[in-house]
Amino acid sequence: MKILILSNLVSYTYNFRKEIIDAFLDRGHEIVIACDNDSPEKKSELEKRCKLIEVPFNGKGKNIKEELALVKTYSSMMKTEKPDAVLSFTIKMNLYGGFAALRSKVPFYPMITGLGELEKPGKLQKMLLLMHRYVMPGARCVFFQNQANMDFFKDHKIKVRKAVLLPGSGVNLSRFTYREYPSEDLPVEVAFIGRITQAKGITEYLDVAEQLSSLVVFHVAGLCDQQYRERIEELQSRGVIVYHGSLEDTRPLLDKISCLILPTYHPEGMSNVLLEAGATGRPAICTDRPGCREIVRNGVNGLYCLAKDSNNLMNVLESFLSMDYERRREMGIQARKTVEKGFDRQIVVDAYLKEVGEPI
């Protein structure tokens, strides 16, 4: 088969879809990837075995002409590449690529990696619901990353031919290995890793950092939205946080921290950074919402905090710091066990091989 993969960025595709790509390539299939190039190094790696077509992508773009141009690009790609199957990830690729695949009568397999704007009531939600109700029934199979998203589709009358529930994108347990918990003699270090945007809870994290930076080393890593750049730079200059920019590889940072903090209220599919932290053997402080609660169990391998509540987050972190060292270390061990038990990326790879028509 020739399989066309519609994705947003090269780095995203490499970090979270490479095992799926390799599985199909190892079975003799051809892979074409359409995505934007944000990492020449990872693009070069993918091009060793795949054809890569650069398609500019703006995740927040709402210009009608630009959005229609993307649909046209995908439609043209269906005609020139003549794929036997289309795999898509994230909402725009699912809708625009799905529409193009329907027109070209190509089987397509979208993955719901979170609801995004679909979760927020308003005019945009109404339009997105209509688009989903048109496109999704035509998919051969729709992959979901959490039960709440599956329930949302059912409750909002978005019909699908077949639904498969996956453990998010899973995590490569050979790449993210268990790492010994940081020594009791070292200062406690924590990290926020992810897109530095309001919905991910960065405001609350930075508020707590300003209060507790004399007790804890606060790390921040990720692409920074414009509205936070000035504050990030100011806190970095004062020594309140250590800002790493966008990391190609999160493992060195996860290795040194005692806890990951993700006070998100973003409509997650399944948090990849929570999976990576858990695989490394690090507990997490996160919100009790879909995409987080499936990974973190309060008091077992992490703690829950309230969304949009800096004071609560500070209290939860202080509670974590007050625990004895062995309990914190044991929470990290439980985090690894949780991920090993239910979130191995091989589960995701096997599901794709089965549903796209290749026997495992």
N, C-alpha and C positions, 0 to 999 in steps of 0.2 A: 504493500500500500504506500501511497504518498499521503503523509499527514501534515496538514497545515496547522501551525500553532499561532494563535493570535494572543499576544501578551502586551503589557505596557512598556516595560523596560528590560534591557539586557540583564542588568544585575538581578532583578526580580526573577527572571526566567532561569538564570543560571543557579541562583541560590535555592529556589524552591521547586523547580521543574526538571532539573538535570537528570535525576534518576528515572523519571518517566521517559524523557527523551532517549536516554541510554538504553532503556529496556526495549523500546521499539527499534532503535538502530541495531541492537545486538541480534534482533530477529530478522534483520534484512530489510526493514522498511526505510523509506526515505522521509526525512524531516525537513520541512521549510518553516522558518520562524519569522514572523512579522512583528517587529517591536522597535521602540526608540533606543538609540545607543547612548547609554549613560556610563558605559564602562568599556573602553577599547580593549582592555586586557581580557575581560570575560567574553567580549564579542569574538576576539581572536580564538579563544578556547572553544566556543560553540561552533565557529566556522571550520574547525578541523574535521567535523563530521556532518555538519548541517549546512544548508543554505540559509543565509540570513538576509532579510529584506528590511532596510531601515524605514520605519514609518513614524514620523513625528507624532508625539502624543502629549496632550495636555489634559491631565486628569480632572482639572477643575474648569476646563473650557466649556463655555455655554454659548459661544458664537455659532449661530445657526449655519452660516456658510461653512465654517470649519468642521462642524459636526457632520454635515451632509457630505463634505469632501472626504471624510474618513469612511463613511458608508460607501461612497463611490470607489475609493481605493480598495476596500475589501472586495467589492463586487468585481472589479477589474482583476483582482488577484485570483478570484475563483475561476475566471475564464482563462487566464494565462497559465496558472499552475495546475489546474484541473486536479485538485486533491480528491482523495477517496474519503477523507474524514477531516473535520475541523474541530480542534480543541481550543476552547477559549477560557480566559480567566479574567475576572473583574467585570464590573457592570457594563462598561461601554463596549468592550469586546464581545461580551455575551449578547448584547442587544444589536449592535451594528454588524458584528460578524455573523450573528445568528440570522439577521434579516438577509444579509448577502448570501448566506448558505441556503436559506429557504428558497430564494429566487433562483439560485443555481442548482437546486435539488441535490445538495451535498449533505450527507449526514453530519450533524454537529453535536458536540458534547460540551456544554457550558459547565463551569464550576462556579457556585455562588460563594464568593469569598467574603461575604458580609453584605449588608443591605444598603449601607450608605444613605443617600438621600431618599431611598425608597422607604425608610423607616420614619421619616419626618413628615407629618401632616402638612398639606398645603397644595398649591397648584402644581408644583414640580412633582410631588408624589403622585398626584392624579394622572399626570402625563406618563410617568414611568410605569405605573400600574397598567395603563392601557397598552404600552409597548411590551411589557412582559406577558400580558395576556395574549398578545398576538404572536410573539416570537417563541415563547417557551413550550407551547404544546407541540411545536414542530421538531423539538430536539429529540434525538434517539434516547438520550439519558441525561438527566440533570444531576450533577454531583453537589451535595450540600456539605458544609463544614460543621454545622451544628443543628440540633433538633429544633431550636427556636426559629431558625430561618425556614426550615421545612414547614413548620406550623404556620408561619406568616404567609407562605404561598397558599396553603390550604385555606386559611381564614380569609384571604383577600381574593379567593377564586382565581388564582393563577394555576391553570391546569398543566400537568406534565405527564408525558407518556410513561416515564419510569423515573423514580427518584432513588438515589443511592446516598446513604449517609456515610461520610468519611471522617476520620479523626483529623480534621483540618487538612493542612498540607503534609502533616506528619513531620518527623525530624529524622535526619540521617544519624543513627546511633553510632555508626562507625566514625563519623566525622566529629560529632559532638559527644565525646567520651566523658565518663565520670572523672572529675578532677577532685583531688583531695581538698577538703574544706580549709580555708585560710587559717593559719595558726592563731591560737588564742592570744599570742603575744603581739600580734600585729594590730594596727588601728582598724576599726570596722569601716569597710567601704561598701557603698551601695551605688546602684546605677539606674538611670532611666535610659532605655535604648528604644528608639523609635522615631517616627516623624514628630518633629517638635511643633506640635499644633495643639490648639486649645482642647479639642475633643479627646486627646490622648492623656490629658490631665497634667500637662507640663506646668501650668500655672501653680497648681497645688504643690507639685514637687519642688518647684523653686521657692515657694513660700516656706516650706519646711526646711529647705537647705539654708535659708537665711537665718532660721532660728537655731538650727542644730549643727552648723558647720564646725563649731569648736569641738564637737564630740565625734562626728562622722565625716568621712571623705565622700562627697557627693559627685558622682560622674554623670555626664550627660553626653549622649551620642546619637546622631541622626541629622537628617536634613532639617534645616531651620526655616520655618515660615517667617516671612518678612516682619510680622508684628512682634516677634520675639528676639530678633537679632540684637537690638540695642540692649535689652535686659540680659541676654546671655553674655554679651561682651562685657557688660558692667560687672556682673557677678564673677565672671572669669578673672577680670582684672583685680578684684578684691580678694580673690582666693576662696570664694564661697563654693564654687563648683570647679570641676575640671572638665572642659569641653573638648571633645575628641573629633568634632565634625562627623561626617558620614563615614562609617566603618565598612570596609570591604569584608572584614572578617571580625565577628563579635567575640570569638573564642578567647583571645588574650584578655579582654576586659572581663568577661564572665569568670575567667579563671581566678581573678584577684578579688572579686567582690564576695561579700557575705550574704547579700540579698538583692534581688531585682525588685524595682518598684515600678508599677504600671497602674496609676490611678485613672484608667481610661473610662470614658463613657462613649467612645466611638463605637459605631455599630460593627463590631468585630465579626469575622467569620470564625476563625480560631487563631488566637494570638501566636504567631511564630516565635516571637522573642520569649514568651513564657515556656514554649516547648524547648527552645534552645537552652534556656536557663535551667529548666528541670533536668534535661539530659546531662548537663554539666554537673548536676548535684547541688544546685542553688535554690533555696526557697524563694518565694516571691510574696510581695504585698501587692494585692490587686483588688479591683472592684468585683462584686458578686454579680456579674452579668454574663450573658451568652458569649462564648468565645474565651472566657477566662475561668468560669466556675467548673467547666469540664476538666480543666487541667489542675487547678489549685483547689485543695480542700482545706477549709478554714481550720487552723490548729493542727493539721497533719503535715502538710508540705508547704504551708504558707499561711498568710493571714489576709482577711478581707478588710478593706477600708470603704468608706462611703465616697461616692462620686461628688465632685465639686465641693469638697469640704476639707480645707487645709488643716483645720484644727483636729479633725478626726484622723486625718492621715498622720499628723504629728504624734497623736496619742498612740496610734497603732505602731508606728515606728519605735516610739519609746518603749512600748510593751515588748516588742521584739528585742530591743537592746537589753531589757531587764532580764530576759531569759538567760539561764546558764548556758555556757558554751556548748555542752554536749547536746542539749535540746535543740539548739540552732543547727548543729551539725547533723543530728538525726533527721530534722526536717529536710535537709538537703538530700540525705540518703533516700528518704521517702519520695522526694521529687523525682529522683532518677528512676525509682521503681515504678512510679505512676506512668512515666513516659515510656519506659520499656514495655509495660503491660499493654498499653492501649494506643500508643501514638507513633509506632515505628513507621517510617515512610514507606517501607515495603508493602504495608497494607494498602496504601494509596496506589502504588505502582501496580499491584496485582489487580485492583479494581479496574484500573484503566485498561490493562491488557484483556481482562475478561469482557468488559462492556464494549470496547471498540472492536472486538471480534477476533482477537488473537488469543488462543488458548495459553494458559499459564504453564 
